[in-house]
Structure formats: C-alpha cells, structure tokens
C-alpha cells in the first residue's frame, strides 16, 4: 500500500516524468495533488502496470485528485538544453498549471531544480512509495503514450504506436532503414555507426 503523504501539515504535489530515455518525441511530466482519502487498490508505479490498468487509473485520478496538470517539452528543446533539464522544465511547467501552490513537492528520482522556493524531496523509486508520485507517473505516461500514437500516424514506419519512441530493436532497425525524422532526438546520437570501407585489406593499393 502506497504512503499517502510525506508530511500531513501542508499541501503536497507529487511529480514524475515519462519518456526521458526515449529516442523520439517529447518528455512529459505531471504534477498531482491528492485528497486525504484518496485510494485505489491498483495504484502503483506506472511501469508496473499494463496499458489497460494505466488508462483506468488515469480516469480515476482525473476524477478524484484535488488538482492535476500535465506538461511537455518537445524533442527540439531536449536537444537544445539536454534531457535532464528538459525533464525538470516539464515538471516546472506542470506545477505552474496547478491552481494552488503546494507547500511541498515530492519528486521521483534523485535530482530536481527548486521551483519557486517551494521545498522539495527527491525520492528514488518514489513512484512505488508515495501515492501522489505514482499518480503523476500514470498521468505522464498515459498522456505521452497518446501523443506518440498521434505522431505514429505521420511516421508509421517507426511503429511509435507500439514502442512509443523507446529504443527497441524494432525502432533501431527502422532508424537504420529510414534514417531519422523531425521528431527524433538528434542529441542522443542514435544513428548507427557505419564504417565506409574504400577497399579490402587484401587489395593492392595502386
């Protein structure tokens, strides 16, 4: 059973991101403030759930959270500022959208850039410990998955409807065959390295 709060005497917002390690597409982040009595038996780290469970929980979270917000930073900005800063920016953008300012931010992971001088606590694997972070992980994941399915219609050869932009064997093979498109993260150096051989070592150089 996930813990409801780190502190009981202030409004806490849980934050998490989705898509940080992908080859293509934006990084998404969510910020969620839950009520005291929030509970769902299947709530957990989004990576531990299947797509059907995540979608069901997305609806439950949206209907029962006090406040939630989702934001994204696109692949061009990821290439410009790097993926870590882009992940923090996406979280900040989500927090900005909340109608109330939290008194504490719970962040999944071990690093974060302070937002508006609000205290924060980084928690490694926090999406499997605190309900608000788990809820944020589910929103970020489901919103991003839906977005990648929309991009799939433009570039079906990469099958983002299935791999969501992650570096699966299928996605890497598609990159080898088709090259990169405008939604790929160029700073990730994901093009396969190919040696151009001008002659065989057994050939005589003339």
NUVEX-33306 format. One line per field, with one value per residue: residue number from 1; y, z, x negated of N, C-alpha, C in turn. Coordinates in Angstrom, 3 decimals. Example, Ala and Ser with C-alpha at 12.3 -4.5 7.8 and 13.67 -1.06 7.14 Angstrom:
<recs>
seq <- (1:2)
n.c2 <- (-5.690:-2.250)
n.c3 <- (7.800:7.080)
n.c1 <- (-13.190:-12.850)
ca.c2 <- (-4.500:-1.060)
ca.c3 <- (7.800:7.140)
ca.c1 <- (-12.300:-13.670)
c.c2 <- (-3.300:0.030)
c.c3 <- (7.800:7.870)
c.c1 <- (-13.200:-12.900)
</recs>
This chain:
<recs>
seq <- (1:2:3:4:5:6:7:8:9:10:11:12:13:14:15:16:17:18:19:20:21:22:23:24:25:26:27:28:29:30:31:32:33:34:35:36:37:38:39:40:41:42:43:44:45:46:47:48:49:50:51:52:53:54:55:56:57:58:59:60:61:62:63:64:65:66:67:68:69:70:71:72:73:74:75:76:77:78:79:80:81:82:83:84:85:86:87:88:89:90:91:92:93:94:95:96:97:98:99:100:101:102:103:104:105:106:107:108:109:110:111:112:113:114:115:116:117:118:119:120:121:122:123:124:125:126:127:128:129:130:131:132:133:134:135:136:137:138:139:140:141:142:143:144:145:146:147:148:149:150:151:152:153:154:155:156:157:158:159:160:161:162:163:164:165:166:167:168:169:170:171:172:173:174:175:176:177:178:179:180:181:182:183:184:185:186:187:188:189:190:191:192:193:194:195:196:197:198:199:200:201:202:203:204:205:206)
n.c2 <- (-1.190:2.168:5.102:7.849:10.542:12.578:14.606:15.781:18.263:20.138:21.140:18.757:18.104:15.616:14.698:13.515:12.162:11.129:9.333:10.016:8.513:7.991:7.625:9.259:11.956:14.024:14.820:14.154:15.453:15.290:16.818:16.257:16.696:15.144:14.176:13.684:11.228:9.658:6.706:3.786:0.406:-0.607:1.309:2.264:2.402:3.441:1.862:-0.672:-1.465:-2.517:-1.328:-1.155:-1.074:1.303:3.189:2.989:3.843:6.425:7.770:7.513:8.962:11.543:12.095:12.098:13.363:16.275:18.367:18.450:18.461:18.406:18.527:19.207:18.951:19.522:17.550:19.106:21.109:19.507:18.607:21.021:21.911:19.721:16.465:16.076:18.673:19.342:17.563:18.497:21.036:20.386:19.354:21.683:23.270:21.834:22.134:24.878:25.087:24.218:25.143:25.902:26.693:24.366:23.308:21.568:19.574:16.418:14.437:12.073:10.247:11.315:13.917:17.409:20.650:23.436:24.828:27.883:28.429:26.524:23.948:20.758:17.179:14.684:11.401:8.293:5.871:6.715:6.598:4.176:4.340:6.666:7.859:10.167:10.616:8.253:8.576:10.815:9.686:7.927:9.631:11.166:9.152:8.027:10.229:10.853:8.480:8.545:10.819:9.992:8.020:9.591:10.851:8.666:8.325:10.088:9.130:6.160:4.169:3.857:2.719:3.867:3.696:1.335:1.073:3.541:5.356:4.502:2.918:0.320:-2.895:-3.102:-0.403:0.639:-0.756:0.296:2.908:2.487:1.731:3.848:6.231:9.272:11.192:14.321:14.266:12.822:12.625:14.304:14.810:12.542:10.793:8.524:7.395:4.595:3.606:3.503:2.076:3.222:1.433:1.646:-0.005:-3.408:-5.013:-6.853:-6.030:-4.673:-1.587:0.937)
n.c3 <- (0.000:-0.911:0.468:1.751:2.228:2.700:4.540:6.766:7.292:5.272:1.842:-0.535:-3.614:-5.975:-8.319:-11.522:-14.428:-17.908:-20.572:-20.657:-21.455:-24.140:-27.734:-29.437:-29.755:-27.282:-23.798:-21.114:-18.205:-15.014:-12.417:-9.337:-6.940:-4.245:-2.487:1.076:1.547:-0.673:-2.587:-4.358:-5.160:-7.146:-7.658:-8.515:-9.361:-12.675:-14.472:-13.569:-14.313:-16.720:-19.976:-20.006:-17.270:-16.569:-18.054:-16.938:-14.351:-14.920:-15.557:-13.077:-11.404:-12.538:-12.003:-9.228:-7.997:-6.220:-7.595:-10.782:-13.313:-16.555:-18.558:-21.324:-22.929:-25.996:-28.518:-29.862:-28.049:-26.052:-27.315:-27.350:-24.653:-23.107:-21.880:-19.122:-18.010:-19.510:-18.532:-15.911:-16.544:-17.731:-15.496:-13.924:-15.564:-15.404:-12.660:-12.620:-13.774:-11.889:-9.888:-7.279:-5.085:-4.053:-0.782:-0.477:-2.560:-3.957:-5.563:-8.044:-8.186:-7.995:-8.296:-8.680:-9.734:-7.786:-7.478:-7.528:-4.899:-3.321:-0.935:-1.628:-1.973:-3.037:-4.102:-4.519:-6.689:-6.017:-7.157:-6.535:-3.901:-2.827:-3.087:-4.537:-6.279:-7.745:-8.987:-10.566:-12.233:-13.719:-15.082:-16.615:-18.191:-19.583:-20.979:-22.575:-24.071:-25.590:-27.100:-28.600:-30.125:-31.787:-33.257:-34.593:-36.745:-38.618:-39.129:-39.663:-40.136:-38.042:-36.032:-33.624:-32.274:-31.002:-29.799:-28.638:-29.021:-27.684:-27.522:-28.870:-30.384:-32.775:-33.331:-33.602:-35.847:-37.744:-37.825:-38.923:-41.464:-42.422:-41.559:-39.559:-38.350:-38.032:-35.410:-33.909:-31.366:-31.844:-30.389:-29.002:-30.318:-31.941:-34.439:-36.285:-36.220:-39.030:-40.838:-43.553:-46.050:-48.167:-49.567:-49.760:-47.271:-48.404:-50.917:-53.445:-53.194:-55.523)
n.c1 <- (-0.836:-0.606:-2.164:-0.309:-1.145:-4.096:-4.380:-1.891:-0.951:-0.842:-0.122:-0.818:-2.441:-2.834:-5.342:-6.333:-8.016:-7.770:-9.198:-11.854:-14.104:-13.699:-14.081:-12.752:-10.354:-8.572:-9.346:-7.253:-5.603:-3.970:-2.041:-0.534:1.977:3.352:6.388:6.978:8.238:7.709:7.622:6.804:6.834:5.112:3.252:-0.003:-3.526:-3.787:-5.197:-4.885:-2.436:0.044:1.183:3.993:4.647:3.332:4.763:7.316:6.724:5.864:8.252:9.562:7.835:7.988:10.639:10.727:8.553:7.435:6.195:4.572:2.023:0.561:-2.348:-4.620:-7.855:-9.292:-11.095:-12.989:-13.667:-14.676:-17.012:-18.309:-18.681:-19.334:-18.329:-17.937:-17.596:-15.379:-13.487:-13.188:-12.196:-9.731:-8.398:-8.312:-6.675:-4.293:-3.736:-3.345:-0.862:0.944:3.729:3.339:0.644:-1.659:-2.837:-4.868:-6.907:-7.016:-9.286:-9.989:-12.975:-16.460:-17.287:-16.526:-15.451:-14.930:-11.673:-10.173:-11.008:-9.785:-9.847:-11.302:-11.348:-13.391:-12.893:-14.057:-12.812:-10.304:-7.790:-6.794:-6.327:-5.027:-1.702:-0.939:-3.089:-3.047:-0.566:-1.154:-3.068:-1.540:0.254:-1.585:-2.723:-0.473:0.539:-1.656:-1.950:0.407:-0.083:-2.333:-1.149:0.387:-1.622:-2.567:-0.884:-1.870:-4.418:-4.482:-6.340:-8.121:-6.732:-5.639:-3.266:-3.392:-6.032:-6.388:-8.428:-10.660:-13.926:-13.709:-14.499:-13.116:-12.545:-15.136:-15.998:-14.245:-15.160:-17.691:-16.929:-15.355:-16.411:-16.570:-13.767:-11.947:-11.089:-12.833:-15.380:-18.108:-20.405:-20.898:-22.510:-21.754:-21.906:-23.046:-26.449:-28.438:-31.004:-32.792:-34.101:-36.727:-38.359:-39.407:-41.415:-42.984:-43.387:-45.486:-47.055:-47.042)
ca.c2 <- (0.000:3.365:6.094:8.972:11.821:12.680:15.482:15.935:19.630:21.051:20.589:18.127:17.763:14.602:14.965:12.491:12.365:9.945:9.498:10.585:7.718:7.655:8.103:10.216:12.567:14.893:14.297:14.629:15.425:15.591:17.217:15.817:16.912:14.195:14.398:12.845:9.888:9.060:5.317:2.826:-0.788:-0.905:2.427:1.852:2.896:3.165:0.812:-1.966:-1.664:-2.629:-0.166:-1.109:-0.611:2.716:4.014:3.002:4.685:7.823:8.295:7.600:10.067:12.808:12.321:12.133:14.230:17.668:19.123:17.787:19.148:17.673:19.414:18.515:19.693:18.774:16.978:20.156:21.749:18.484:18.679:22.317:22.133:18.359:15.766:16.264:19.995:19.311:16.856:19.447:22.097:19.839:19.316:23.066:23.713:21.194:22.799:26.213:24.988:23.912:26.355:26.246:26.483:23.393:23.634:20.581:18.825:15.105:14.190:10.762:10.336:11.819:15.306:18.324:22.074:24.069:25.596:28.979:28.333:25.540:22.799:19.512:15.970:13.695:10.054:7.265:4.936:7.286:6.249:2.947:4.598:7.697:7.825:11.327:10.412:7.187:9.179:11.651:8.812:7.368:10.688:11.491:8.025:7.862:11.378:10.737:7.375:9.019:11.757:9.231:7.351:10.591:11.032:7.435:8.486:10.804:8.326:4.792:3.242:3.649:1.994:4.505:3.259:0.199:1.261:4.866:6.125:3.900:2.334:-1.121:-3.448:-2.740:1.027:0.832:-1.275:1.268:4.050:2.063:1.645:5.084:7.419:9.989:12.164:15.576:14.059:12.110:13.447:14.243:14.862:11.223:10.008:7.223:6.818:3.539:3.932:2.666:2.307:3.196:0.706:2.016:-1.133:-4.553:-5.056:-7.782:-5.437:-3.927:-0.164:1.410)
ca.c3 <- (0.000:-1.026:1.520:1.243:2.318:3.447:5.655:6.826:7.649:4.120:0.565:-1.268:-5.025:-6.490:-9.693:-12.221:-15.869:-18.772:-21.872:-20.541:-22.169:-25.492:-28.904:-30.194:-29.100:-26.136:-22.442:-20.434:-16.747:-14.369:-11.012:-8.816:-5.523:-3.910:-1.222:2.199:1.496:-1.991:-2.553:-5.388:-4.872:-8.196:-7.847:-8.379:-10.391:-13.984:-15.169:-13.041:-14.748:-18.166:-20.572:-19.578:-15.888:-16.543:-18.579:-15.922:-13.254:-15.390:-15.382:-11.638:-10.863:-13.016:-11.362:-7.769:-7.492:-5.960:-8.733:-11.557:-14.538:-17.382:-19.480:-22.115:-23.590:-27.236:-28.791:-30.264:-26.838:-25.404:-27.968:-27.059:-23.246:-22.638:-21.416:-17.686:-17.820:-20.127:-17.601:-14.835:-17.091:-17.894:-14.160:-13.545:-16.345:-14.816:-11.381:-12.925:-14.175:-10.748:-9.424:-5.942:-4.913:-2.981:0.249:-0.591:-3.817:-3.911:-6.912:-8.277:-8.633:-7.032:-8.567:-9.064:-9.601:-6.953:-8.177:-6.760:-3.490:-2.596:-0.527:-2.343:-1.510:-4.083:-3.564:-5.501:-6.861:-5.277:-7.769:-5.901:-2.460:-2.499:-3.989:-5.442:-7.330:-8.601:-9.812:-11.562:-13.209:-14.592:-15.987:-17.571:-19.109:-20.467:-21.887:-23.565:-24.970:-26.523:-28.007:-29.523:-31.078:-32.780:-34.145:-35.382:-37.986:-39.557:-39.439:-39.238:-40.318:-36.775:-35.164:-32.305:-31.603:-30.164:-28.966:-28.001:-29.187:-26.967:-28.404:-29.039:-31.554:-33.934:-33.598:-34.090:-37.220:-38.577:-37.988:-39.878:-42.802:-42.845:-41.024:-38.505:-38.771:-37.272:-34.007:-33.203:-30.555:-32.539:-29.410:-28.379:-31.129:-32.125:-35.757:-36.210:-36.751:-40.176:-41.386:-45.010:-46.441:-49.530:-50.246:-48.900:-46.779:-49.247:-52.223:-53.666:-53.365:-56.691)
ca.c1 <- (0.000:-1.422:-2.007:0.479:-1.846:-5.346:-4.011:-0.442:-0.571:-0.903:0.337:-1.913:-2.257:-3.741:-5.790:-7.111:-8.102:-7.726:-9.847:-13.206:-15.097:-13.238:-14.813:-11.945:-9.209:-8.801:-9.262:-6.057:-5.639:-2.692:-2.016:0.759:2.299:4.407:7.096:6.544:8.835:7.516:7.157:7.186:6.011:4.135:2.322:-1.401:-4.428:-3.188:-5.962:-4.452:-1.057:0.225:1.832:5.396:4.657:2.946:5.850:8.369:6.254:5.858:9.619:9.830:7.031:8.550:11.933:10.653:7.483:7.815:5.690:3.519:1.620:-0.401:-3.069:-5.628:-8.925:-9.470:-12.417:-13.927:-14.188:-15.506:-18.317:-18.917:-19.059:-19.608:-17.129:-17.727:-16.991:-14.054:-12.601:-12.882:-11.346:-8.385:-7.798:-8.025:-5.522:-3.116:-3.479:-2.825:0.542:1.801:4.415:2.850:-0.787:-1.889:-3.814:-5.940:-6.901:-7.653:-9.787:-10.594:-14.361:-17.443:-17.675:-15.458:-15.765:-13.905:-10.645:-9.567:-11.420:-8.979:-10.670:-11.037:-12.026:-13.637:-12.720:-14.400:-11.694:-9.184:-6.510:-6.330:-6.272:-4.032:-0.552:-0.906:-4.093:-2.516:0.485:-1.822:-3.731:-0.497:0.714:-2.647:-2.875:0.687:0.607:-2.729:-1.626:1.426:-0.743:-3.175:-0.251:0.771:-2.778:-2.684:-0.122:-2.722:-5.608:-4.158:-7.462:-8.842:-5.788:-5.566:-2.048:-3.773:-7.236:-6.270:-9.657:-11.791:-14.929:-13.550:-15.184:-12.296:-12.733:-16.513:-16.036:-13.539:-16.063:-18.722:-16.351:-14.695:-17.056:-15.860:-12.765:-11.989:-10.737:-13.901:-16.279:-19.394:-21.499:-21.068:-23.461:-21.108:-22.186:-24.056:-27.774:-28.778:-32.337:-32.872:-35.308:-37.052:-38.995:-39.699:-42.783:-43.753:-43.610:-46.735:-46.826:-47.790)
c.c2 <- (1.246:4.340:7.297:10.281:11.648:13.524:15.713:17.382:20.619:20.346:20.043:17.857:16.705:14.890:13.769:12.786:11.042:10.275:10.034:9.813:7.379:8.224:9.234:10.783:13.388:14.117:14.940:14.586:15.785:15.999:16.929:16.124:16.048:14.565:13.411:11.409:9.186:7.639:4.574:1.614:-1.085:0.203:1.992:2.601:2.495:2.040:-0.579:-2.323:-1.847:-1.439:-0.032:-0.596:0.877:3.615:4.100:3.908:6.153:8.458:8.490:8.785:11.408:13.136:12.574:12.972:15.618:18.549:18.267:18.631:18.324:18.650:18.608:19.499:18.885:18.378:18.039:20.864:20.781:18.526:19.966:22.425:20.865:17.777:15.963:17.605:20.041:18.615:17.768:20.542:21.611:19.758:20.713:23.586:23.104:21.863:24.189:26.186:24.677:25.198:26.779:25.944:25.492:23.888:22.694:19.854:17.524:14.719:12.795:10.940:10.935:13.248:16.127:19.751:22.741:24.933:26.602:28.872:27.390:24.377:21.559:18.373:15.018:12.300:9.047:6.191:5.395:6.948:4.913:3.101:5.548:7.750:8.978:11.191:9.325:7.735:10.046:10.799:8.243:8.425:11.020:10.403:7.923:9.020:11.270:9.615:7.800:9.962:11.014:8.455:8.327:10.858:9.822:7.576:9.209:9.958:6.878:3.819:2.975:2.914:2.558:4.158:2.092:0.540:2.616:5.695:5.576:3.163:0.829:-1.589:-3.070:-1.278:1.284:0.354:-0.298:2.512:3.713:2.101:2.980:6.366:8.066:10.922:13.362:15.405:13.281:13.093:13.318:14.221:13.512:10.327:8.592:6.639:5.736:3.977:2.965:3.057:2.217:2.563:0.992:0.885:-2.239:-4.514:-5.981:-7.208:-4.728:-2.458:0.305:2.902)
c.c3 <- (0.000:0.116:0.972:1.211:2.983:4.698:5.624:7.016:6.497:2.877:-0.196:-2.714:-5.405:-7.940:-10.251:-13.709:-16.603:-20.084:-21.814:-21.376:-23.598:-26.572:-29.612:-29.334:-27.880:-24.834:-21.805:-18.931:-16.217:-12.927:-10.486:-7.326:-5.201:-2.609:-0.157:2.050:0.155:-1.858:-3.780:-5.224:-5.912:-8.397:-7.553:-9.421:-11.759:-14.727:-14.707:-13.496:-16.260:-18.674:-20.132:-18.154:-15.801:-17.013:-17.582:-14.756:-13.658:-15.160:-13.899:-11.011:-11.270:-12.337:-9.859:-7.190:-7.176:-7.133:-9.467:-12.786:-15.246:-18.360:-20.246:-22.611:-24.827:-27.491:-29.213:-29.041:-26.026:-25.985:-27.611:-25.634:-22.531:-21.921:-19.925:-17.409:-18.412:-19.218:-16.448:-15.325:-17.252:-16.543:-13.696:-14.279:-15.812:-13.495:-11.588:-13.223:-13.006:-10.243:-8.014:-5.879:-3.776:-1.967:0.253:-1.907:-3.614:-5.339:-7.012:-8.799:-7.571:-7.280:-9.001:-8.912:-8.861:-7.789:-7.208:-5.261:-2.655:-2.193:-1.343:-1.722:-2.685:-3.466:-4.662:-5.499:-6.083:-5.844:-7.262:-4.399:-2.095:-3.561:-4.988:-6.569:-8.286:-9.529:-10.909:-12.634:-14.197:-15.569:-17.037:-18.627:-20.083:-21.443:-22.963:-24.566:-26.016:-27.552:-29.039:-30.531:-32.146:-33.756:-35.053:-36.724:-39.053:-40.020:-38.993:-39.339:-39.030:-35.735:-33.739:-31.564:-30.664:-29.236:-28.277:-28.071:-28.436:-27.942:-28.490:-30.273:-32.832:-34.319:-34.158:-35.538:-38.182:-38.820:-38.993:-41.305:-43.327:-42.404:-39.943:-39.113:-37.826:-35.801:-33.229:-32.448:-31.115:-31.564:-28.756:-29.163:-31.393:-33.520:-35.627:-36.848:-37.861:-40.702:-42.906:-45.416:-47.909:-50.308:-49.239:-48.472:-47.643:-50.627:-52.285:-53.924:-54.517:-56.838)
c.c1 <- (-0.875:-1.144:-1.248:-0.297:-3.205:-5.124:-2.511:-0.005:-0.704:-0.393:-0.862:-1.517:-3.286:-4.081:-6.547:-7.079:-7.973:-8.410:-11.254:-14.232:-14.735:-14.148:-14.069:-10.820:-9.579:-8.933:-8.031:-6.279:-4.267:-2.939:-0.617:0.860:3.513:5.117:6.627:7.030:8.639:6.986:7.673:6.269:4.942:3.112:0.892:-2.221:-3.882:-3.895:-5.550:-3.034:-0.987:1.041:3.289:5.514:4.327:4.085:7.001:7.983:6.188:7.217:9.923:9.086:7.635:9.879:11.807:9.516:8.045:7.424:4.658:3.219:0.563:-1.038:-4.106:-6.681:-9.300:-10.921:-13.431:-14.512:-15.037:-16.915:-19.055:-19.444:-19.478:-18.392:-16.887:-17.058:-15.585:-13.047:-12.206:-11.945:-9.915:-7.674:-7.424:-6.785:-4.222:-2.744:-2.874:-1.328:1.477:2.466:4.021:1.351:-1.017:-2.908:-5.001:-5.777:-7.654:-8.023:-10.380:-12.018:-15.259:-17.894:-16.472:-15.966:-14.616:-12.969:-10.031:-9.824:-10.555:-9.889:-10.310:-11.829:-12.157:-13.603:-12.999:-13.316:-10.469:-7.832:-5.974:-6.194:-5.135:-2.938:-0.559:-1.922:-3.628:-1.438:-0.123:-2.486:-2.725:0.019:-0.339:-2.780:-1.703:0.824:-0.468:-2.435:-0.599:0.808:-1.591:-2.333:0.219:-0.377:-2.975:-1.972:-0.940:-3.903:-5.387:-5.321:-8.234:-7.998:-5.745:-4.284:-2.343:-4.931:-7.297:-7.559:-10.849:-12.707:-14.862:-14.321:-14.438:-12.510:-14.132:-16.640:-15.357:-14.388:-17.164:-18.185:-15.825:-15.393:-16.205:-14.812:-12.814:-11.659:-11.794:-14.802:-17.695:-20.574:-21.763:-22.030:-22.943:-21.293:-23.238:-25.368:-28.117:-30.149:-32.287:-34.198:-35.591:-37.730:-39.223:-41.151:-43.629:-44.012:-44.947:-46.413:-47.681:-47.655)
</recs>
